[in-house]
Amino acid sequence: MISTMLDITDSHSLVVAQPLPSLLLNLRSDTIVAANASAHRLFGKDVAAESFSALVTSNIADAAVFFEAVLHFGRYVDRSIRLRATDDDPLRLETYGIAQDKKTILLSFLDLEDLERRNQRDELNAHHTAGLSQWQNIYRFFREVEAQNHLILEAAGEGIYGIDAKGKATFVNRAAQEMLGWSSDDLIGRELHPIIHHKRLNGENFPAHECPIYKSFRRDETMRVEDDVFWRKDGKPILVEYVSTPIYDHDVLVGAVVIFRDVTERKENERKLREALAQVEDLKVKLEQENDYLLTEIRSARSHTGVVGVSPSIKLLNAQIDLAAKSDAHVLVTGPTGSGKSLTASAIHEASSRHRRPLVRINCDQSSADKLEAELFGYRRGAFPGASRDTTGKLMMAHNGTLYLDEVAALPSGVQARLQDVLETGHVRRLGDSAETPVSITIVATTSRNLAAEVKAGEFRQDLYFALNLLPISCQPLKERPEDIPYLARHFLNRTTRRLRLPKARLTKANIAALKQYDWPGNVRELENVIERTAILAQGGRLNFELQGKENYPSPLSDRVLTQDELRKLEIENFRNALERAGGKVSGTKGAATILGIAPTTAYSKAKAFGIDLSQFSTRN
């Protein structure tokens, strides 16, 4: 009995000591254990010993959720609970709950209408008080902070601002004003979240109930955020990190203080550092690749059987061969006579998944269209006069293998049509046969003619051209890649001496220089013939290349043999004439390279080698 009297006395003392209208609620019995005088005035009667639920006008579930939050967090604030006075007028209250134990909660009420009246009265008084800012009258706590710590706040390098329980600004220091571009008059008394924290960096809306700053004083916990964004008055974002700390006035949670710093520059420097480190890593990888290249340079001079060289065009050719071999797509190989088109076709087949099947070659440059058609498609006995037996065409021979069409531009129009039908349907029909046979082939076609021009002139089917030109490969003439000549010469010399069992011979620097000075109109094939002939004549002795003879340098203009100097002067003059006509333009449809029929890179190299200043032609028409 004595213990019970003490508990009641303690509870009454606890409630009486509260500055706000307060009551002590027993959750299990729904009974108001004690209430102070302010609570009696608020509700218009003595509410002690009454049922709390009898005062509730809103959904009782809202009250239950509120009580759960108070018991979970220890204290909680809410405005959703609606209570009534004796005259049945609803009260607009802000309810503060503090858990005493698992069944008892201390409830304090802030009359919002009375608060608004007092605020209006305070604001009216503030207008009559010279030299005081509006924010000084919101809460005494902030008045004391401003009075005692004004100099510290203004001198701080970090941005500092305070907000009340409604999220409205109560003070903003100078650093915060400079970072945000807003003055204190712009912000004080206004809710800050919709002004400086309303959306995320990606443009998404940032609801206030998700804001860590609001959580800090609604859940009574300090929030530290290292990656967020505030928005300046000019609409530009600044990257910030901040700490939001709840603050109290006489044990009542009244708001929060936010200390933040602009980390935009630091984040940008971190980004640049990451990019720099990534570039260093890329350079490291490239250096390792270059080292690997230096270690394997000799081996890479022969990436594919017979494809020899180290020039950019040969490296590109090797890459294109690899791509064509992996894709099983049809390939069109172009280039001048003797530049290595046949070798390219063989290399594609050998590197492909079809290399175990035959590479079937057919020469399209035959005099008889009928003979070519019969050879390509095959025929049944009696299909035409002289067809005495069944034959298998080369298309069927190349099933699951590679068909090599040499000089495809010479295909007769009728054969072009039938070949296009095979590529579209995947079936081949022999001459004189009614049955069709499925066939899977990869075609590698070569030509030294301009097949695109043939299509434009109507000499070659456009659809067949597009079908064969899925992966175009160009073999460059030897004169455009002189750096490959030493490698090719050694390759051909070693192969010739082994094949013909000749004594070993050695190429000198003078030999290489002589070979490089020659233009090689017959390209790689001519070089191979010259090396083989010279090796046979030398018989293991000194190699002597005579490249000025009529058989190596035929002149289409006259019977006179030109010297090397004469030919060089003639080439320079011809090159200058092309630049004159092109107005100094090298590349493009009307450039000198197109006029001469050479690659733009070759044209630039020649201009440098000839000592020609391209700018002197730039103003001419």
HELIX and SHEET records of a PDB file:
HELIX    1   1 ILE A    2  VAL A   16  1                                  15    
HELIX    2   2 ALA A   37  PHE A   43  1                                   7    
HELIX    3   3 PHE A   52  LEU A   55  5                                   4    
HELIX    4   4 ILE A   60  PHE A   73  1                                  14    
HELIX    5   5 LEU A  112  HIS A  127  1                                  16    
HELIX    6   6 GLN A  134  ASN A  137  5                                   4    
HELIX    7   7 ARG A  140  ALA A  155  1                                  16    
HELIX    8   8 ARG A  174  LEU A  180  1                                   7    
HELIX    9   9 SER A  184  LEU A  187  1                                   4    
HELIX   10  10 HIS A  193  ILE A  196  1                                   4    
HELIX   11  11 ALA A  208  GLU A  210  5                                   3    
HELIX   12  12 PRO A  212  ARG A  218  1                                   7    
HELIX   13  13 THR A  264  SER A  300  1                                  37    
HELIX   14  14 PRO A  312  SER A  327  1                                  16    
HELIX   15  15 LYS A  341  ALA A  351  1                                  11    
HELIX   16  16 ALA A  369  PHE A  377  1                                   9    
HELIX   17  17 LYS A  394  MET A  397  1                                   4    
HELIX   18  18 VAL A  408  ALA A  410  5                                   3    
HELIX   19  19 SER A  413  THR A  425  1                                  13    
HELIX   20  20 LEU A  451  LYS A  456  1                                   6    
HELIX   21  21 GLN A  462  LEU A  468  1                                   7    
HELIX   22  22 LEU A  478  GLU A  480  5                                   3    
HELIX   23  23 PRO A  482  ASP A  484  5                                   3    
HELIX   24  24 ILE A  485  LEU A  500  1                                  16    
HELIX   25  25 LYS A  509  GLN A  517  1                                   9    
HELIX   26  26 ASN A  523  ALA A  538  1                                  16    
HELIX   27  27 GLN A  564  ALA A  582  1                                  19    
HELIX   28  28 ALA A  592  LEU A  596  1                                   5    
HELIX   29  29 PRO A  600  PHE A  610  1                                  11    
HELIX   30  30 LEU A  614  PHE A  617  5                                   4    
SHEET    1   A 5 THR A  31  ALA A  35  0                                        
SHEET    2   A 5 SER A  22  ASN A  26 -1                                        
SHEET    3   A 5 THR A 104  ASP A 111 -1                                        
SHEET    4   A 5 LEU A  93  ALA A  99 -1                                        
SHEET    5   A 5 ARG A  75  ASP A  78 -1                                        
SHEET    1   B 2 LEU A  83  ARG A  84  0                                        
SHEET    2   B 2 PRO A  90  LEU A  91 -1                                        
SHEET    1   C 5 ALA A 169  VAL A 172  0                                        
SHEET    2   C 5 GLY A 159  ASP A 164 -1                                        
SHEET    3   C 5 VAL A 252  ASP A 262 -1                                        
SHEET    4   C 5 PRO A 237  ASP A 249 -1                                        
SHEET    5   C 5 MET A 223  TRP A 231 -1                                        
SHEET    1   D 5 LEU A 359  ASN A 363  0                                        
SHEET    2   D 5 GLY A 401  ASP A 406  1                                        
SHEET    3   D 5 ILE A 441  THR A 447  1                                        
SHEET    4   D 5 VAL A 331  THR A 334  1                                        
SHEET    5   D 5 LEU A 471  SER A 474  1                                        
SHEET    1   E 2 GLY A 378  TYR A 379  0                                        
SHEET    2   E 2 THR A 391  THR A 392 -1                                        
SHEET    1   F 2 HIS A 427  VAL A 428  0                                        
SHEET    2   F 2 THR A 437  PRO A 438 -1                                        
END                                                                             
